[in-house]
Amino acid sequence: MQSLHALLVSTGTVTLAEIGDKTQLLALLLAARYRKPWPIAWGILAATLVNHAISAWLGAELTEWLSPEVLRWLVAGSFLAVALWTLKPDTLDENEKLPAHGAFIATTIAFFLAEIGDKTQVATVLLATKYEPLWQVIAGTTIGMLLANLPVVWLGHRFADKLPLTLARSLAAVVFLALALWVAWRGVG
């Protein structure tokens, strides 16, 4: 049986990194606006699958373009940068307008755009440079997004108020720091 290491690491990394992220705030706004959790959940899934599949493919391609030594230090430095980035709380611009379409389309578009350049997208690229098979990275990062965002959709504002965001960001930063140290010590391969 094939090891599920890449799936588990990808799931855990993105779940922790996503807590307190702007996409959780977006999930809360969409849940409050549309009050239709299933279309919102499906929109999050669709947007994340497409976004993270593209990101993982890019990460896998980087391993072909760069030498192992260059890739090692690039990935280690990037994980360190994401660790520091994770400590900064995200905010959602209050002036951002949500699309006036249905809940599924609005969620799919909004989540896809919110993930561009986000730390979880960067993490997906980085995870794909380190772990194989690629489908496990994509599945893991997508599951991580769902684990972090679907409770917000279903439990709404009450759940978000009780979430210890500072602790979650600190744990995510430690995970990314550990990944940076691991890659620096062991390399990418």
N, C-alpha and C positions, 0 to 999 in steps of 0.2 A: 504494500500500500504506500502510495506517495505521501511524503511528509507534508503537513499543512503549516509548516513554520512560516512561510511567507504570508499566508492568509491570516494567521494569528497575530503576527507582528504588525501587519498593515492595519488590521482591524483595531488593535489596541492603540496604536500610534495615532490614527486619525480620530478615534473616539475621544481620546484625551485632548488632542489639539483642537477639536471642534467645540469643546465646552467653553462657553463664553464668547464664541466667535460671532461675527456679524451675521452669519447665516442662521444662527439660533435666534437672533433678534428678528431676522427676516421671517423665520418660521412662525414666531410669535405674532408678528404683524399680519401675516397671511391667515393664520388661524383666527385671529380676532376679526379680520375683515370679512372672510368668506364663511367661516364656521362650517366648513366641509372638510373634515380631516382626511377622508379617503382620497379625494382628488389632489389634495395638497401632498399627501404621502407619495402618491404615484408620480407627481410632478418632481418631488425631491429625488426619487429613484431615477427617473428618466434623465434629469439634468446631470446628476452625479455620474451615472453610468457613462454618458457621452463625454463629459468633461474629464473624468478620471481615466477613461480608456485612451483618450488623446494624450493625456499627461503621462500615463504609463508607457505608451508607445514611444514618446519623446525620450523618456528616461532610458528605455531599452536601446534606442538608437544612439544615445550619448555613449553607451558602453562600446559601440562599434567605432565611433569617431575619435575617441580620446584614448590615449595610452592608459594602461592600468594605474600608473603612478600619478599622472595628472588627474585622472578621474577620482582616485583615492582622496587626494587633498581637496579637490573641488567639492566632493560629496561631504567630507568631514567638515569643511568650512561652511557649507550650506546648512548642514544639520545644526551646527553651532549657531548660525544666524537665525534659523527657525526657532531654536531654543530661546534665544533672546527676544525674538519677535513674539513668541507665545506669551511672554510675561506682560506684554502691553495689551490692555483691554481694548476690544474692538467696540466701535460705535457705529450706528447706522444713521446716516444723514437724515434728519427729520424732514427735509425737503424732498427726499427721493419719492417719486410717484410710483405707485404700483400699477402695473398694466390693468386696464379696465376690462380685460377678457375674463373668461371663466377661471375658476380656481386652479384647474390643472395647467392650462396654458400660462397663466400668470406665474404660477409657481415654477414651472419648467424654465421659462425665460428668465425670471428673476434669480433663481438659484444658479443657473448656468452662468449668467453674467457676474453674480456675486462671487463665484468661485474662481473667476479669471484672476490670476495673480495672487490668490489667497494662500495662506500658509498651508492649508490642506492640499491644494493643488501642487504647490512646491514639494510638499512631503511625498505626494504620489510620484512625482518625477524622481525624487531621490530614492524612494523605496524601490522603484523599478530598476534603478541602476545597481541595486544591491541584491535584490531577491528575484528568484525564479520559482515557478513559472509565472509568467505575466498575468495569466487569468486570476491567480491567487492574489496578486497585488491589487488588481482592479476590483475583484470581489471583496477583498478585505477593506480597502479604503471606502468602498460604497457601503458596506455593512457598518463601518465606523461612522459614516455620515448619518446613516439611518438611526443607529443606536443613540447618537447625540441629539438628533433633531426631532425624531418622531415623538418622544415623550413631551417635548415642548408643544408640538402640534396638538396632542391629545389632552394634555393637562394644563396647557395655557399659562397664563400669568401667575397663577398660584404656585405652580411647579418652579417657574423661573425665579421667583422671589426667594425660594428656599434653597436654591442651588448655591453651594459655596464656590463661587467663581474664582476667587483668589487662590484657593487651594487647588482647584482643578487646573488653572493656568500654571501654577507652580509644578504640579505633577507632570503636566505635558512638557514643560521646559526641561525637567529632569530626564524624561524619556528621550527627548531630542538631544540633550547633552550626552547621555549614555550612548546613543547611536553615533554621535560625532566621535566620541572617544573610541568606540568599537571599530569604526571604519578607519580612523587614524592608526589604530594599533594593528588591525587585521587586514585592512585593505578592502576593496570592493568585491572581489571575486569569491 
